[in-house]
Amino acid sequence: MKKIVVLGSTGTIGRLTLDIIRNNSDKYKLIGISCKTNIDLLIKQINEFNVPSVHIYDKENLYKLTNNFNNLDIYVGESDIGKFLQQDCDIIVNAISGFAGLIPTIESLKLGRRLALANKESLVVAGRLVKNYEKQYRSHIIPVDSEHSAIFQCINGQNKYIKKIILTASGGPFRGYNKDMLKYVTPEAALKHPTWKMGKRITIDSATLVNKGMEMIEAKWLFGLNHDQIQVIVHPQSIVHSMVQFIDNSYTGLLSIPDMRIPIGYALSFPERIENYCGELNLFGLNLSFEEVDMDTFEAIKLAYDIMKEDGTYPAVFNAADEVAVDAFLRNIIGFLDIIDVIKYVLDKNKNIKNPTIADIIEANNWARTAAKRFISGRTY
Ligand SMILES: NC(=O)c1ccc[n+]([C@@H]2O[C@H](COP(=O)([O-])OP(=O)(O)OC[C@H]3O[C@@H](n4cnc5c(N)ncnc54)[C@H](OP(=O)(O)O)[C@@H]3O)[C@@H](O)[C@H]2O)c1
């Protein structure tokens, strides 16, 4: 029986992870869960899975837990995350969204645990350091992102023969749009992803293709690649979850219906596989297509290539500016195309630090948030 801790259990990936544990109760035992503010759902999860320990980020609703449970171990705030993770467990799933996932990733790696990593931001903002921690503490990161799970499976130990990897992108709800058409798209339209059901930030990031840019950076660190070994192509059906091209010009790809329970299940069961109840592909009904990505309209891909070359604190600034801009777009404060303008402005103002420490990255993150907020509110930094 594998003991599992799920960070961000109330989110989209967190809930899907609990669904897998629910369907495989002979293999997995949930021993810890966490959330930011959604205590009501957390309480339901504690009751259903009989979870002995929890971590909450905000102490505002702490009373709801203390009122309901006598024998629950409760950890509160960022300073408690290390202590919370120290319990005896086999796998930590990091399904927290955004920059907030970085410290939990590092704390998990320091414990030498298997980390099923959905929080791509950890690798985007601090890829070099995260990989160093993985090596130093002999822990093991298994990617949860569907594209990276696909690549991880497609490489099959043959890293030294990789020519390039091909990350597939659905193209989001605005595939085929030009900039004039994108000017007035609404948050409601941007939240309608054609193939995946996800949290709000990642859904908007999929519409701008910032998510794909982040995945390029994530892949660079996960698989030790150069920027010119990473290609993005549009594949609207989201059936081929990514491919690897080897030096002999053969390709391997991974196909399945778009359901995150498949890569999450793989991250839990690796190197074995578990049965999944989420549906099979109808091979005869498939009509797969691949298109070039329009980098002039969706500038995030071009930006990601530049950021990968520059490295340093640039990726942290890219992520922070995007988090602020997406939030402003969702609140109808800025338009869709302004998201990239905010990112470009903040990147341009950043004084890049090569080989940053965690403290440098946290500072760059804080600086970029302030700069993005000031730019959005009409003042320049
Ligand atoms: N959704 C997908 O299909 C998908 C696919 C691939 C990768 N990912 C990646 O997986 C991560 C999670 O995505 P998601 O779509 O599941 O996000 P989500 O639905 O927004 O859920 C985020 C989770 O993180 C918690 N959280 C948010 N801020 C936190 C903080 N400061 N401290 C502690 N916990 C915090 C939330 O708690 P509350 O509920 O209390 O707010 C929630 O449990 C992201 O990095 C995303 O890029 C997602």
The ligand as an SDF file (V2000), in Angstrom:
LIG
                    3D

 48 52  0  0  0  0  0  0  0  0999 V2000
   -5.8010   21.2630  -14.6780 N   0  0  0  0  0  0  0  0  0  0  0  0
   -5.0790   20.5770  -15.5140 C   0  0  0  0  0  0  0  0  0  0  0  0
   -5.6020   19.8460  -16.3640 O   0  0  0  0  0  0  0  0  0  0  0  0
   -3.5740   20.6520  -15.4730 C   0  0  0  0  0  0  0  0  0  0  0  0
   -2.8220   19.9320  -16.4190 C   0  0  0  0  0  0  0  0  0  0  0  0
   -1.4510   19.9610  -16.3350 C   0  0  0  0  0  0  0  0  0  0  0  0
   -0.8030   20.6940  -15.3510 C   0  0  0  0  0  0  0  0  0  0  0  0
   -1.5620   21.4110  -14.4590 N   0  0  0  0  0  0  0  0  0  0  0  0
   -0.8560   22.1970  -13.4450 C   0  0  0  0  0  0  0  0  0  0  0  0
   -1.2660   21.7210  -12.1620 O   0  0  0  0  0  0  0  0  0  0  0  0
   -1.2950   22.7970  -11.2210 C   0  0  0  0  0  0  0  0  0  0  0  0
   -2.6990   22.8710  -10.6140 C   0  0  0  0  0  0  0  0  0  0  0  0
   -3.6130   23.1810  -11.6540 O   0  0  0  0  0  0  0  0  0  0  0  0
   -5.1870   23.1070  -11.4250 P   0  0  0  0  0  0  0  0  0  0  0  0
   -5.7880   23.3240  -12.7560 O   0  0  0  0  0  0  0  0  0  0  0  0
   -5.5230   21.8670  -10.6750 O   0  0  0  0  0  0  0  0  0  0  0  0
   -5.4010   24.3960  -10.5040 O   0  0  0  0  0  0  0  0  0  0  0  0
   -6.6810   24.7640   -9.6070 P   0  0  0  0  0  0  0  0  0  0  0  0
   -7.8590   23.9960  -10.0420 O   0  0  0  0  0  0  0  0  0  0  0  0
   -6.7420   26.2410   -9.6130 O   0  0  0  0  0  0  0  0  0  0  0  0
   -6.2760   24.2310   -8.1320 O   0  0  0  0  0  0  0  0  0  0  0  0
   -5.1990   24.7910   -7.4290 C   0  0  0  0  0  0  0  0  0  0  0  0
   -5.0180   24.1090   -6.0870 C   0  0  0  0  0  0  0  0  0  0  0  0
   -3.9350   24.7430   -5.4030 O   0  0  0  0  0  0  0  0  0  0  0  0
   -4.4020   25.3030   -4.1610 C   0  0  0  0  0  0  0  0  0  0  0  0
   -3.7100   26.5750   -3.9530 N   0  0  0  0  0  0  0  0  0  0  0  0
   -3.8090   27.7020   -4.6950 C   0  0  0  0  0  0  0  0  0  0  0  0
   -2.9870   28.6550   -4.2110 N   0  0  0  0  0  0  0  0  0  0  0  0
   -2.3530   28.1030   -3.1450 C   0  0  0  0  0  0  0  0  0  0  0  0
   -1.4040   28.5770   -2.2110 C   0  0  0  0  0  0  0  0  0  0  0  0
   -0.9370   29.8400   -2.2470 N   0  0  0  0  0  0  0  0  0  0  0  0
   -0.9670   27.7280   -1.2440 N   0  0  0  0  0  0  0  0  0  0  0  0
   -1.4420   26.4670   -1.1560 C   0  0  0  0  0  0  0  0  0  0  0  0
   -2.3620   25.9670   -2.0100 N   0  0  0  0  0  0  0  0  0  0  0  0
   -2.8010   26.7720   -2.9870 C   0  0  0  0  0  0  0  0  0  0  0  0
   -5.8940   25.5010   -4.3500 C   0  0  0  0  0  0  0  0  0  0  0  0
   -6.5750   25.5750   -3.0890 O   0  0  0  0  0  0  0  0  0  0  0  0
   -8.0680   26.2360   -2.9970 P   0  0  0  0  0  0  0  0  0  0  0  0
   -8.9800   25.2940   -3.7110 O   0  0  0  0  0  0  0  0  0  0  0  0
   -8.3290   26.3160   -1.5470 O   0  0  0  0  0  0  0  0  0  0  0  0
   -7.9590   27.5830   -3.6730 O   0  0  0  0  0  0  0  0  0  0  0  0
   -6.2350   24.2430   -5.1500 C   0  0  0  0  0  0  0  0  0  0  0  0
   -6.2870   23.1370   -4.2910 O   0  0  0  0  0  0  0  0  0  0  0  0
   -0.8940   24.0520  -12.0070 C   0  0  0  0  0  0  0  0  0  0  0  0
    0.4680   24.2910  -11.8500 O   0  0  0  0  0  0  0  0  0  0  0  0
   -1.2000   23.6850  -13.4490 C   0  0  0  0  0  0  0  0  0  0  0  0
   -0.3840   24.3760  -14.3680 O   0  0  0  0  0  0  0  0  0  0  0  0
   -2.9120   21.4000  -14.4930 C   0  0  0  0  0  0  0  0  0  0  0  0
  1  2  1  0
  2  3  2  0
  2  4  1  0
  4  5  1  0
  4 48  2  0
  5  6  2  0
  6  7  1  0
  7  8  2  0
  8  9  1  0
  8 48  1  0
  9 10  1  0
  9 46  1  0
 10 11  1  0
 11 12  1  0
 11 44  1  0
 12 13  1  0
 13 14  1  0
 14 15  2  0
 14 16  1  0
 14 17  1  0
 17 18  1  0
 18 19  2  0
 18 20  1  0
 18 21  1  0
 21 22  1  0
 22 23  1  0
 23 24  1  0
 23 42  1  0
 24 25  1  0
 25 26  1  0
 25 36  1  0
 26 27  1  0
 26 35  1  0
 27 28  2  0
 28 29  1  0
 29 30  1  0
 29 35  2  0
 30 31  1  0
 30 32  2  0
 32 33  1  0
 33 34  2  0
 34 35  1  0
 36 37  1  0
 36 42  1  0
 37 38  1  0
 38 39  2  0
 38 40  1  0
 38 41  1  0
 42 43  1  0
 44 45  1  0
 44 46  1  0
 46 47  1  0
M  CHG  2   8   1  16  -1
M  END
$$$$
